[in-house]
């Protein structure tokens, strides 16, 4: 009877290993689905703020601002003040700014330029304004070819589907919305960036919960 007993134990361990692998696979799939849900919620939040910002801005003001605009231009300060108010009211937001398609003749639709950026902020509290904390000037070019959601935002509100690296800035997830003129045409786009640090905090909590559930379920 001994050989049969040993065979039974091997079969039992094999079944247990198979069950553990199956549980692990299910939790990996569940984590990926949960991660997508978290990123989608953050992107929707960023897009919602962008929509609110776009509704509060004037397309005519955006049209007035260009690289030759004087630093004290009223239209520039009206836009920047509104961006700063929205940024301060939403602590999760790292950057909020306006862009438009490039004014360079024959430029592709992925070629953008800054219109009005938020005021420079010392985000890391080190007493100085770093490269990633400065305010970008009107007319500075920006290649949006790696951000399809930004290109899409010329026509309708949109948001990134995943965290997007954007050196020299930290990795971000962003929402966008078009700013319209009185005739309904798009004058520019509002962008709202949420830092990956905020995303990581939410995903870290999710990972801890999922690992705990995986350990308990796998043990059972």
N, CA, C and O of each residue as an XYZ file, in Angstrom:
880
protein
N       0.815     -1.201      0.000
C       0.000      0.000      0.000
C       0.849      1.251      0.000
O       0.372      2.334     -0.339
N       2.132      1.103      0.387
C       3.006      2.268      0.501
C       3.192      3.005     -0.813
O       3.090      4.232     -0.832
N       3.469      2.287     -1.953
C       3.641      3.006     -3.214
C       2.423      3.834     -3.581
O       2.554      4.958     -4.065
N       1.238      3.282     -3.353
C       0.014      4.024     -3.669
C      -0.122      5.249     -2.781
O      -0.588      6.299     -3.224
N       0.288      5.113     -1.523
C       0.213      6.243     -0.586
C       1.122      7.378     -1.053
O       0.736      8.546     -1.032
N       2.383      7.002     -1.490
C       3.310      8.028     -1.985
C       2.793      8.684     -3.232
O       2.917      9.898     -3.390
N       2.213      7.910     -4.126
C       1.644      8.458     -5.359
C       0.508      9.426     -5.054
O       0.336     10.447     -5.721
N      -0.273      9.072     -4.014
C      -1.375      9.961     -3.629
C      -0.876     11.292     -3.115
O      -1.469     12.335     -3.391
N       0.234     11.259     -2.354
C       0.790     12.516     -1.830
C       1.313     13.392     -2.964
O       1.131     14.609     -2.958
N       1.976     12.746     -3.953
C       2.483     13.512     -5.102
C       1.335     14.156     -5.863
O       1.402     15.321     -6.255
N       0.285     13.378     -6.063
C      -0.897     13.889     -6.768
C      -1.521     15.051     -6.000
O      -1.971     16.031     -6.594
N      -1.544     14.926     -4.655
C      -2.106     15.993     -3.826
C      -1.299     17.281     -3.976
O      -1.870     18.362     -4.125
N       0.047     17.162     -3.935
C       0.902     18.344     -4.088
C       0.791     18.935     -5.495
O       0.818     20.153     -5.674
N       0.664     18.050     -6.489
C       0.506     18.537     -7.856
C      -0.781     19.335     -8.002
O      -0.795     20.392     -8.631
N      -1.846     18.835     -7.427
C      -3.127     19.543     -7.487
C      -3.060     20.873     -6.724
O      -3.615     21.884     -7.153
N      -2.359     20.838     -5.577
C      -2.227     22.059     -4.789
C      -1.426     23.113     -5.559
O      -1.767     24.296     -5.550
N      -0.340     22.659     -6.235
C       0.485     23.578     -7.025
C      -0.319     24.160     -8.182
O      -0.232     25.354     -8.469
N      -1.099     23.314     -8.840
C      -1.932     23.786     -9.943
C      -2.947     24.823     -9.448
O      -3.164     25.849    -10.091
N      -3.559     24.540     -8.303
C      -4.535     25.479     -7.740
C      -3.872     26.809     -7.374
O      -4.444     27.877     -7.591
N      -2.655     26.731     -6.816
C      -1.925     27.951     -6.432
C      -1.576     28.778     -7.666
O      -1.709     30.002     -7.648
N      -1.129     28.114     -8.745
C      -0.804     28.821     -9.986
C      -2.053     29.457    -10.598
O      -2.004     30.569    -11.124
N      -3.164     28.737    -10.519
C      -4.416     29.272    -11.050
C      -4.849     30.505    -10.264
O      -5.257     31.508    -10.850
N      -4.759     30.428     -8.934
C      -5.095     31.572     -8.090
C      -4.177     32.752     -8.389
O      -4.633     33.893     -8.463
N      -2.885     32.481     -8.562
C      -1.919     33.546     -8.859
C      -2.258     34.224    -10.179
O      -2.211     35.450    -10.274
N      -2.598     33.439    -11.196
C      -2.954     34.001    -12.495
C      -4.200     34.881    -12.390
O      -4.263     35.966    -12.967
N      -5.174     34.396    -11.652
C      -6.400     35.169    -11.479
C      -6.118     36.503    -10.772
O      -6.709     37.525    -11.122
N      -5.220     36.495     -9.785
C      -4.902     37.727     -9.076
C      -4.089     38.689     -9.954
O      -4.249     39.905     -9.850
N      -3.222     38.153    -10.813
C      -2.494     39.013    -11.749
C      -3.472     39.718    -12.687
O      -3.366     40.921    -12.924
N      -4.426     38.949    -13.215
C      -5.433     39.530    -14.094
C      -6.293     40.548    -13.349
O      -6.637     41.597    -13.892
N      -6.636     40.229    -12.104
C      -7.451     41.135    -11.302
C      -6.691     42.426    -10.996
O      -7.273     43.511    -11.006
N      -5.372     42.306    -10.722
C      -4.567     43.497    -10.459
C      -4.490     44.388    -11.696
O      -4.613     45.609    -11.600
N      -4.285     43.762    -12.868
C      -4.203     44.550    -14.094
C      -5.513     45.285    -14.359
O      -5.512     46.444    -14.772
N      -6.626     44.602    -14.120
C      -7.932     45.236    -14.306
C      -8.129     46.367    -13.299
O      -8.650     47.427    -13.646
N      -7.711     46.142    -12.051
C      -7.844     47.162    -11.012
C      -6.925     48.352    -11.311
O      -7.318     49.502    -11.114
N      -5.701     48.077    -11.786
C      -4.769     49.145    -12.150
C      -5.370     50.009    -13.249
O      -5.327     51.237    -13.177
N      -5.932     49.360    -14.269
C      -6.565     50.109    -15.359
C      -7.696     50.980    -14.817
O      -7.870     52.117    -15.255
N      -8.463     50.449    -13.864
C      -9.570     51.201    -13.284
C      -9.071     52.429    -12.528
O      -9.664     53.504    -12.623
N      -7.963     52.268    -11.765
C      -7.390     53.388    -11.021
C      -6.880     54.462    -11.977
O      -7.159     55.647    -11.794
N      -6.126     54.040    -13.007
C      -5.597     54.999    -13.971
C      -6.719     55.702    -14.717
O      -6.632     56.897    -14.998
N      -7.763     54.966    -15.035
C      -8.918     55.554    -15.724
C      -9.597     56.608    -14.849
O     -10.005     57.662    -15.337
N      -9.714     56.310    -13.546
C     -10.344     57.258    -12.628
C      -9.502     58.523    -12.487
O     -10.043     59.628    -12.449
N      -8.172     58.365    -12.408
C      -7.293     59.529    -12.289
C      -7.329     60.349    -13.576
O      -7.389     61.578    -13.538
N      -7.293     59.657    -14.712
C      -7.385     60.360    -15.987
C      -8.701     61.103    -16.138
O      -8.737     62.212    -16.671
N      -9.784     60.492    -15.669
C     -11.098     61.151    -15.733
C     -11.140     62.389    -14.840
O     -11.748     63.401    -15.189
N     -10.479     62.291    -13.672
C     -10.399     63.448    -12.780
C      -9.650     64.592    -13.458
O     -10.100     65.738    -13.436
N      -8.504     64.272    -14.062
C      -7.719     65.290    -14.758
C      -8.520     65.893    -15.910
O      -8.488     67.105    -16.126
N      -9.233     65.050    -16.644
C     -10.042     65.548    -17.760
C     -11.172     66.439    -17.259
O     -11.493     67.448    -17.887
N     -11.776     66.070    -16.130
C     -12.852     66.886    -15.564
C     -12.380     68.273    -15.177
O     -13.072     69.260    -15.424
N     -11.182     68.353    -14.561
C     -10.626     69.658    -14.197
C     -10.315     70.452    -15.462
O     -10.548     71.660    -15.510
N      -9.784     69.773    -16.498
C      -9.475     70.449    -17.755
C     -10.744     71.018    -18.398
O     -10.731     72.125    -18.937
N     -11.829     70.260    -18.338
C     -13.103     70.739    -18.896
C     -13.571     71.986    -18.153
O     -14.004     72.959    -18.770
N     -13.481     71.951    -16.819
C     -13.881     73.115    -16.011
C     -12.995     74.321    -16.323
O     -13.479     75.449    -16.420
N     -11.695     74.072    -16.478
C     -10.770     75.164    -16.788
C     -11.076     75.750    -18.162
O     -11.103     76.969    -18.331
N     -11.305     74.880    -19.139
C     -11.587     75.352    -20.499
C     -12.854     76.205    -20.546
O     -12.926     77.193    -21.275
N     -13.855     75.803    -19.751
C     -15.110     76.559    -19.728
C     -14.937     77.933    -19.105
O     -15.714     78.846    -19.385
N     -13.918     78.086    -18.259
C     -13.708     79.368    -17.569
C     -12.790     80.315    -18.338
O     -12.624     81.471    -17.950
N     -12.195     79.830    -19.422
C     -11.257     80.652    -20.189
C     -11.897     81.175    -21.471
O     -12.874     80.623    -21.977
N     -11.315     82.255    -21.975
C     -11.810     82.895    -23.190
C     -10.918     82.546    -24.369
O      -9.699     82.712    -24.320
N     -11.553     82.058    -25.431
C     -10.795     81.789    -26.645
C     -10.193     83.055    -27.220
O      -9.108     83.022    -27.800
N     -10.884     84.166    -27.065
C     -10.367     85.448    -27.553
C      -9.101     85.846    -26.799
O      -8.171     86.397    -27.388
N      -9.065     85.564    -25.478
C      -7.853     85.855    -24.694
C      -6.681     85.018    -25.192
O      -5.566     85.523    -25.321
N      -6.930     83.732    -25.473
C      -5.857     82.875    -25.979
C      -5.335     83.397    -27.312
O      -4.130     83.376    -27.561
N      -6.236     83.864    -28.166
C      -5.820     84.374    -29.472
C      -4.942     85.621    -29.342
O      -4.098     85.881    -30.200
N      -5.140     86.382    -28.277
C      -4.354     87.604    -28.081
C      -2.912     87.319    -27.691
O      -2.016     88.116    -27.969
N      -2.693     86.181    -27.047
C      -1.366     85.888    -26.500
C      -0.500     85.214    -27.564
O      -0.911     84.217    -28.159
N       0.688     85.751    -27.802
C       1.658     85.130    -28.696
C       3.062     85.423    -28.187
O       3.233     86.110    -27.180
N       4.063     84.902    -28.881
C       5.440     85.029    -28.390
C       5.917     86.477    -28.335
O       6.879     86.786    -27.632
N       5.243     87.375    -29.079
C       5.625     88.793    -29.044
C       4.832     89.585    -28.012
O       5.025     90.794    -27.877
N       3.927     88.905    -27.274
C       3.094     89.621    -26.304
C       3.948     90.230    -25.200
O       4.903     89.595    -24.752
N       3.631     91.448    -24.744
C       4.366     92.036    -23.625
C       4.101     91.252    -22.336
O       3.026     90.672    -22.182
N       5.062     91.225    -21.409
C       4.915     90.435    -20.171
C       3.722     90.851    -19.318
O       3.182     90.039    -18.566
N       3.312     92.103    -19.432
C       2.215     92.588    -18.587
C       0.883     92.615    -19.329
O      -0.033     93.334    -18.928
N       0.765     91.840    -20.404
C      -0.475     91.834    -21.185
C      -1.650     91.346    -20.330
O      -1.551     90.293    -19.700
N      -2.761     92.092    -20.298
C      -3.914     91.699    -19.469
C      -4.455     90.305    -19.795
O      -4.800     89.553    -18.884
N      -4.533     89.951    -21.084
C      -5.085     88.644    -21.462
C      -4.235     87.514    -20.884
O      -4.768     86.513    -20.406
N      -2.907     87.679    -20.931
C      -2.002     86.671    -20.373
C      -2.255     86.494    -18.884
O      -2.370     85.367    -18.403
N      -2.339     87.582    -18.163
C      -2.506     87.509    -16.708
C      -3.885     86.990    -16.314
O      -4.020     86.319    -15.291
N      -4.907     87.290    -17.107
C      -6.242     86.741    -16.814
C      -6.222     85.220    -16.904
O      -6.766     84.531    -16.041
N      -5.597     84.708    -17.945
C      -5.534     83.252    -18.125
C      -4.688     82.612    -17.032
O      -5.097     81.621    -16.427
N      -3.508     83.176    -16.779
C      -2.616     82.578    -15.782
C      -3.228     82.601    -14.384
O      -3.066     81.653    -13.616
N      -3.921     83.672    -14.061
C      -4.564     83.759    -12.746
C      -5.593     82.644    -12.583
O      -5.669     82.016    -11.527
N      -6.387     82.398    -13.630
C      -7.400     81.353    -13.554
C      -6.760     79.972    -13.438
O      -7.250     79.121    -12.695
N      -5.678     79.747    -14.164
C      -4.970     78.471    -14.071
C      -4.411     78.252    -12.665
O      -4.491     77.153    -12.117
N      -3.843     79.318    -12.088
C      -3.275     79.208    -10.740
C      -4.356     78.912     -9.700
O      -4.130     78.136     -8.771
N      -5.517     79.525     -9.854
C      -6.620     79.280     -8.918
C      -7.043     77.808     -8.966
O      -7.232     77.172     -7.929
N      -7.187     77.282    -10.176
C      -7.608     75.883    -10.324
C      -6.523     74.929     -9.825
O      -6.829     73.904     -9.215
N      -5.271     75.261    -10.081
C      -4.179     74.417     -9.610
C      -4.102     74.358     -8.101
O      -3.873     73.294     -7.526
N      -4.296     75.511     -7.446
C      -4.245     75.559     -5.979
C      -5.449     74.874     -5.346
O      -5.359     74.355     -4.233
N      -6.579     74.870     -6.055
C      -7.794     74.249     -5.523
C      -7.777     72.730     -5.661
O      -8.601     72.041     -5.059
N      -6.840     72.205     -6.453
C      -6.744     70.757     -6.677
C      -5.314     70.307     -6.381
O      -4.476     70.314     -7.282
N      -5.018     69.919     -5.149
C      -3.644     69.591     -4.734
C      -2.995     68.467     -5.542
O      -1.769     68.410     -5.635
N      -3.796     67.574     -6.126
C      -3.228     66.477     -6.908
C      -2.605     66.955     -8.218
O      -1.792     66.249     -8.814
N      -2.982     68.145     -8.664
C      -2.502     68.647     -9.948
C      -1.076     69.163     -9.812
O      -0.780     69.980     -8.940
N      -0.188     68.672    -10.692
C       1.188     69.148    -10.694
C       1.362     70.314    -11.672
O       2.026     71.303    -11.359
N       0.754     70.187    -12.867
C       0.869     71.253    -13.861
C      -0.490     71.497    -14.511
O      -1.271     70.569    -14.719
N      -0.755     72.766    -14.828
C      -1.934     73.134    -15.601
C      -1.514     74.256    -16.546
O      -0.848     75.201    -16.123
N      -1.889     74.165    -17.804
C      -1.338     75.040    -18.834
C      -2.271     75.080    -20.045
O      -3.216     74.297    -20.140
N      -1.994     75.996    -20.959
C      -2.734     76.055    -22.216
C      -1.758     75.936    -23.373
O      -0.637     76.443    -23.311
N      -2.194     75.263    -24.428
C      -1.408     75.089    -25.649
C      -2.313     75.304    -26.851
O      -3.538     75.334    -26.734
N      -1.690     75.449    -27.992
C      -2.432     75.453    -29.258
C      -1.554     74.815    -30.331
O      -0.362     74.595    -30.121
N      -2.153     74.522    -31.474
C      -1.385     73.978    -32.582
C      -0.359     75.012    -33.048
O      -0.587     76.219    -32.976
N       0.761     74.508    -33.522
C       1.858     75.391    -33.922
C       1.426     76.381    -35.000
O       0.665     76.048    -35.909
N       1.929     77.598    -34.873
C       1.646     78.635    -35.860
C       2.628     78.598    -37.028
O       2.517     79.400    -37.956
N       3.596     77.665    -36.988
C       4.562     77.524    -38.081
C       3.856     76.951    -39.306
O       3.153     75.947    -39.192
N       4.027     77.567    -40.473
C       3.345     77.070    -41.686
C       3.685     75.606    -41.971
O       4.835     75.187    -41.845
N       2.666     74.839    -42.356
C       2.780     73.432    -42.751
C       3.233     72.514    -41.606
O       3.682     71.395    -41.857
N       3.123     72.970    -40.373
C       3.475     72.123    -39.234
C       2.445     70.991    -39.101
O       1.269     71.203    -39.395
N       2.862     69.800    -38.667
C       1.904     68.697    -38.488
C       0.965     68.979    -37.311
O       1.236     69.849    -36.483
N      -0.136     68.235    -37.249
C      -1.115     68.455    -36.181
C      -0.565     68.060    -34.820
O      -1.150     68.402    -33.793
N       0.546     67.349    -34.800
C       1.172     66.970    -33.524
C       2.123     68.054    -33.006
O       2.659     67.940    -31.903
N       2.327     69.101    -33.805
C       3.201     70.206    -33.380
C       2.373     71.226    -32.612
O       1.476     71.856    -33.172
N       2.673     71.384    -31.340
C       1.955     72.320    -30.481
C       2.921     73.399    -29.980
O       4.135     73.298    -30.153
N       2.351     74.425    -29.359
C       3.152     75.453    -28.699
C       2.410     75.935    -27.460
O       1.180     75.940    -27.419
N       3.165     76.336    -26.464
C       2.558     76.862    -25.243
C       1.900     78.218    -25.523
O       2.382     79.004    -26.338
N       0.798     78.465    -24.834
C       0.180     79.791    -24.857
C       0.431     80.444    -23.503
O       1.232     81.373    -23.397
N      -0.260     79.956    -22.460
C      -0.033     80.449    -21.098
C       0.166     79.250    -20.185
O      -0.660     78.338    -20.162
N       1.241     79.252    -19.445
C       1.531     78.215    -18.468
C       1.191     78.747    -17.076
O       1.077     79.958    -16.886
N       1.029     77.858    -16.114
C       0.838     78.281    -14.726
C       2.059     79.066    -14.258
O       3.116     79.012    -14.887
N       1.913     79.788    -13.165
C       3.055     80.480    -12.576
C       4.090     79.465    -12.098
O       3.745     78.343    -11.728
N       5.359     79.867    -12.109
C       6.425     78.985    -11.606
C       6.164     78.655    -10.145
O       5.775     79.521     -9.360
N       6.386     77.370     -9.781
C       6.130     76.928     -8.407
C       7.262     76.051     -7.906
O       7.775     75.204     -8.637
N       7.649     76.258     -6.657
C       8.681     75.442     -6.027
C       8.021     74.192     -5.445
O       7.789     74.109     -4.239
N       7.719     73.214     -6.320
C       6.966     72.032     -5.899
C       7.709     71.174     -4.874
O       7.088     70.616     -3.970
N       9.031     71.066     -5.009
C       9.777     70.217     -4.089
C      10.296     70.961     -2.860
O      11.022     70.397     -2.042
N       9.912     72.239     -2.739
C      10.239     73.036     -1.549
C      11.746     73.078     -1.257
O      12.158     72.996     -0.101
N      12.565     73.206     -2.314
C      14.008     73.286     -2.090
C      14.537     74.717     -2.147
O      15.746     74.942     -2.095
N      13.627     75.674     -2.254
C      14.021     77.076     -2.229
C      14.457     77.648     -3.562
O      14.921     78.786     -3.626
N      14.315     76.868     -4.640
C      14.671     77.385     -5.962
C      13.756     76.762     -7.018
O      13.152     75.711     -6.803
N      13.674     77.440     -8.162
C      12.828     76.967     -9.252
C      13.677     76.128    -10.198
O      14.556     76.646    -10.886
N      13.403     74.827    -10.224
C      14.143     73.916    -11.088
C      13.629     73.945    -12.512
O      12.652     74.627    -12.822
N      14.306     73.188    -13.382
C      13.943     73.143    -14.790
C      12.504     72.694    -14.986
O      11.794     73.222    -15.842
N      12.072     71.716    -14.188
C      10.721     71.171    -14.326
C       9.675     71.994    -13.590
O       8.488     71.673    -13.653
N      10.093     73.060    -12.887
C       9.151     73.876    -12.113
C       8.925     75.258    -12.728
O       8.096     76.026    -12.240
N       9.645     75.569    -13.776
C       9.543     76.897    -14.375
C       8.249     77.041    -15.177
O       7.576     76.055    -15.476
N       7.925     78.250    -15.509
C       6.750     78.539    -16.335
C       7.201     78.688    -17.785
O       8.063     79.512    -18.090
N       6.617     77.893    -18.672
C       7.025     77.934    -20.070
C       6.501     79.194    -20.758
O       5.355     79.579    -20.525
N       7.300     79.839    -21.593
C       6.883     81.089    -22.237
C       5.937     80.848    -23.411
O       5.942     79.762    -23.991
N       5.125     81.845    -23.769
C       4.255     81.719    -24.945
C       5.076     81.459    -26.206
O       6.120     82.073    -26.427
N       4.580     80.539    -27.020
C       5.238     80.258    -28.286
C       6.271     79.158    -28.239
O       6.760     78.742    -29.289
N       6.628     78.665    -27.048
C       7.618     77.581    -26.980
C       7.027     76.318    -27.614
O       5.917     75.905    -27.278
N       7.767     75.726    -28.514
C       7.259     74.575    -29.257
C       7.219     73.322    -28.393
O       7.973     73.187    -27.429
N       6.318     72.403    -28.760
C       6.155     71.151    -28.030
C       5.713     70.080    -29.016
O       4.759     70.269    -29.770
N       6.418     68.952    -29.003
C       6.091     67.829    -29.882
C       5.129     66.896    -29.149
O       5.507     66.240    -28.179
N       3.890     66.843    -29.619
C       2.854     66.040    -28.960
C       2.654     64.690    -29.629
O       1.641     64.030    -29.398
N       3.611     64.269    -30.462
C       3.431     63.013    -31.201
C       3.348     61.797    -30.285
O       2.780     60.774    -30.669
N       3.916     61.897    -29.057
C       3.862     60.760    -28.118
C       2.657     60.844    -27.190
O       2.485     60.002    -26.309
N       1.818     61.867    -27.392
C       0.634     62.051    -26.545
C      -0.617     62.158    -27.420
O      -1.103     63.262    -27.666
N      -1.140     61.034    -27.890
C      -2.319     61.082    -28.775
C      -3.530     61.750    -28.137
O      -4.356     62.335    -28.838
N      -3.645     61.669    -26.796
C      -4.785     62.300    -26.127
C      -4.718     63.826    -26.260
O      -5.754     64.478    -26.388
N      -3.524     64.396    -26.231
C      -3.368     65.842    -26.400
C      -3.759     66.263    -27.810
O      -4.411     67.292    -27.990
N      -3.371     65.484    -28.804
C      -3.738     65.781    -30.183
C      -5.252     65.663    -30.364
O      -5.872     66.488    -31.034
N      -5.833     64.638    -29.763
C      -7.283     64.407    -29.849
C      -8.074     65.532    -29.192
O      -9.203     65.822    -29.589
N      -7.468     66.171    -28.175
C      -8.179     67.189    -27.394
C      -8.496     68.438    -28.203
O      -9.279     69.273    -27.751
N      -7.907     68.589    -29.393
C      -8.267     69.732    -30.233
C      -9.740     69.661    -30.631
O     -10.376     70.682    -30.892
N     -10.270     68.439    -30.672
C     -11.663     68.237    -31.085
C     -12.604     67.953    -29.928
O     -13.776     68.327    -29.978
N     -12.096     67.282    -28.862
C     -12.959     66.905    -27.751
C     -12.114     66.611    -26.518
O     -10.925     66.324    -26.653
N     -12.698     66.675    -25.308
C     -11.950     66.341    -24.092
C     -11.410     64.917    -24.153
O     -12.058     64.026    -24.702
N     -10.239     64.707    -23.597
C      -9.622     63.387    -23.621
C      -8.653     63.264    -22.442
O      -8.395     64.238    -21.735
N      -8.125     62.065    -22.243
C      -7.145     61.850    -21.172
C      -6.212     60.715    -21.561
O      -6.559     59.860    -22.376
N      -5.014     60.717    -20.964
C      -4.059     59.638    -21.202
C      -4.615     58.322    -20.679
O      -5.347     58.295    -19.690
N      -4.267     57.249    -21.341
C      -4.722     55.921    -20.917
C      -3.736     55.238    -19.986
O      -4.045     54.216    -19.373
N      -2.534     55.821    -19.887
C      -1.525     55.251    -19.000
C      -0.568     56.367    -18.602
O      -0.624     57.472    -19.143
N       0.298     56.068    -17.661
C       1.307     57.039    -17.238
C       2.256     57.288    -18.404
O       2.736     56.347    -19.036
N       2.525     58.567    -18.684
C       3.356     58.917    -19.835
C       4.626     59.632    -19.385
O       4.534     60.667    -18.725
N       5.829     59.106    -19.727
C       7.069     59.829    -19.428
C       7.175     61.066    -20.306
O       6.788     61.030    -21.474
N       7.697     62.164    -19.756
C       7.772     63.423    -20.491
C       8.945     64.257    -19.973
O       8.727     65.315    -19.383
N      10.208     63.794    -20.186
C      11.377     64.527    -19.689
C      11.387     65.973    -20.201
O      10.957     66.207    -21.331
N      11.866     66.963    -19.408
C      12.494     66.821    -18.093
C      11.487     66.684    -16.947
O      11.875     66.625    -15.780
N      10.201     66.634    -17.283
C       9.185     66.516    -16.245
C       9.074     65.061    -15.797
O       9.476     64.138    -16.506
N       8.519     64.884    -14.602
C       8.311     63.523    -14.109
C       7.193     62.849    -14.889
O       6.443     63.508    -15.609
N       7.087     61.540    -14.744
C       6.024     60.808    -15.418
C       4.665     61.295    -14.905
O       4.487     61.540    -13.712
N       3.719     61.428    -15.827
C       2.436     62.048    -15.508
C       1.300     61.282    -16.172
O       1.514     60.499    -17.097
N       0.091     61.523    -15.682
C      -1.114     61.134    -16.401
C      -1.959     62.397    -16.516
O      -2.150     63.114    -15.534
N      -2.459     62.662    -17.706
C      -3.009     63.987    -17.994
C      -4.397     63.935    -18.607
O      -4.796     62.940    -19.213
N      -5.126     65.040    -18.433
C      -6.417     65.243    -19.070
C      -6.387     66.547    -19.844
O      -5.654     67.472    -19.494
N      -7.191     66.614    -20.899
C      -7.161     67.779    -21.779
C      -8.581     68.151    -22.219
O      -9.478     67.308    -22.254
N      -8.761     69.430    -22.551
C     -10.049     69.885    -23.064
C      -9.833     71.099    -23.953
O      -8.953     71.912    -23.672
N     -10.619     71.243    -25.026
C     -10.452     72.387    -25.920
C     -11.072     73.665    -25.348
O     -12.120     73.627    -24.702
N     -10.408     74.792    -25.598
C     -10.945     76.116    -25.273
C     -11.540     76.672    -26.560
O     -10.851     76.763    -27.576
N     -12.810     77.042    -26.521
C     -13.514     77.434    -27.737
C     -13.656     78.943    -27.871
O     -13.748     79.673    -26.884
N     -13.671     79.384    -29.120
C     -14.005     80.776    -29.421
C     -15.521     80.923    -29.417
O     -16.248     79.937    -29.290
N     -15.991     82.154    -29.556
C     -17.433     82.421    -29.553
C     -18.142     81.720    -30.707
O     -19.325     81.398    -30.605
N     -17.419     81.481    -31.810
C     -18.030     80.821    -32.969
C     -17.946     79.298    -32.899
O     -18.339     78.608    -33.840
N     -17.433     78.775    -31.783
C     -17.360     77.337    -31.599
C     -16.072     76.698    -32.081
O     -15.886     75.496    -31.893
N     -15.171     77.465    -32.699
C     -13.896     76.919    -33.143
C     -12.921     76.803    -31.970
O     -13.033     77.524    -30.978
N     -11.972     75.892    -32.101
C     -10.992     75.680    -31.028
C      -9.871     76.711    -31.115
O      -9.231     76.867    -32.155
N      -9.643     77.416    -29.998
C      -8.550     78.392    -29.915
C      -7.308     77.774    -29.287
O      -6.191     78.220    -29.552
N      -7.492     76.761    -28.464
C      -6.365     76.117    -27.785
C      -6.852     74.969    -26.921
O      -8.024     74.595    -26.965
N      -5.957     74.425    -26.151
C      -6.248     73.261    -25.307
C      -5.730     73.519    -23.898
O      -4.630     74.041    -23.719
N      -6.529     73.150    -22.901
C      -6.058     73.162    -21.520
C      -5.538     71.770    -21.183
O      -6.198     70.767    -21.455
N      -4.354     71.719    -20.590
C      -3.785     70.444    -20.126
C      -3.673     70.429    -18.617
O      -3.270     71.422    -18.012
N      -4.024     69.317    -18.007
C      -3.941     69.144    -16.554
C      -3.155     67.874    -16.279
O      -3.568     66.787    -16.685
N      -2.019     68.000    -15.591
C      -1.140     66.864    -15.314
C      -1.210     66.464    -13.843
O      -1.128     67.312    -12.956
N      -1.363     65.164    -13.594
C      -1.305     64.623    -12.236
C      -0.035     63.790    -12.133
O       0.203     62.909    -12.959
N       0.775     64.065    -11.124
C       2.094     63.441    -11.000
C       1.980     61.947    -10.734
O       1.031     61.485    -10.101
N       2.961     61.203    -11.226
C       2.964     59.755    -11.047
C       3.059     59.391     -9.571
O       2.653     58.299     -9.174
N       3.595     60.305     -8.751
C       3.664     60.047     -7.304
C       2.275     59.798     -6.742
O       2.082     58.899     -5.924
N       1.304     60.600     -7.183
C      -0.082     60.411     -6.747
C      -0.619     59.078     -7.247
O      -1.310     58.365     -6.520
N      -0.296     58.747     -8.498
C      -0.732     57.478     -9.067
C      -0.108     56.319     -8.294
O      -0.790     55.348     -7.965
N       1.187     56.422     -8.006
C       1.902     55.355     -7.294
C       1.321     55.106     -5.906
O       1.233     53.960     -5.465
N       0.923     56.176     -5.215
C       0.346     56.016     -3.882
C      -0.916     55.175     -3.932
O      -1.133     54.309     -3.084
N      -1.751     55.439     -4.937
C      -2.995     54.684     -5.074
C      -2.705     53.235     -5.487
O      -3.335     52.304     -4.985
N      -1.746     53.053     -6.408
C      -1.423     51.708     -6.860
C      -0.708     50.906     -5.785
O      -0.879     49.690     -5.708
N       0.099     51.574     -4.947
C       0.783     50.877     -3.852
C      -0.228     50.287     -2.879
O      -0.091     49.140     -2.454
N      -1.241     51.071     -2.528
C      -2.300     50.567     -1.636
C      -3.000     49.377     -2.277
O      -3.302     48.386     -1.612
N      -3.253     49.488     -3.574
C      -3.916     48.403     -4.296
C      -3.050     47.137     -4.279
O      -3.559     46.036     -4.068
N      -1.734     47.299     -4.505
C      -0.836     46.139     -4.508
C      -0.789     45.454     -3.152
O      -0.788     44.225     -3.079
N      -0.748     46.238     -2.076
C      -0.710     45.669     -0.728
C      -1.962     44.838     -0.462
O      -1.876     43.718      0.042
N      -3.121     45.388     -0.803
C      -4.378     44.672     -0.586
C      -4.419     43.395     -1.418
O      -4.817     42.338     -0.927
N      -3.999     43.499     -2.695
C      -4.044     42.336     -3.577
C      -3.080     41.241     -3.114
O      -3.420     40.058     -3.158
N      -1.875     41.628     -2.669
C      -0.906     40.645     -2.185
C      -1.409     39.935     -0.928
O      -1.215     38.731     -0.762
N      -2.055     40.697     -0.049
C      -2.601     40.095      1.170
C      -3.694     39.085      0.821
O      -3.730     37.987      1.378
N      -4.568     39.452     -0.086
C      -5.638     38.536     -0.498
C      -5.065     37.310     -1.203
O      -5.531     36.189     -1.001
N      -4.025     37.543     -2.049
C      -3.376     36.435     -2.748
C      -2.750     35.451     -1.747
O      -2.888     34.237     -1.897
N      -2.067     35.980     -0.734
C      -1.416     35.127      0.256
C      -2.445     34.294      1.024
O      -2.252     33.095      1.229
N      -3.529     34.930      1.443
C      -4.563     34.218      2.196
C      -5.223     33.155      1.328
O      -5.399     32.011      1.749
N      -5.592     33.555      0.092
C      -6.265     32.608     -0.817
C      -5.331     31.468     -1.198
O      -5.736     30.305     -1.223
N      -4.070     31.809     -1.498
C      -3.097     30.769     -1.848
C      -2.852     29.818     -0.699
O      -2.710     28.613     -0.907
N      -2.801     30.350      0.524
C      -2.627     29.485      1.701
C      -3.779     28.527      1.885
O      -3.583     27.356      2.207
N      -4.987     29.032      1.677
C      -6.152     28.160      1.781
C      -6.150     27.086      0.708
O      -7.065     26.264      0.654
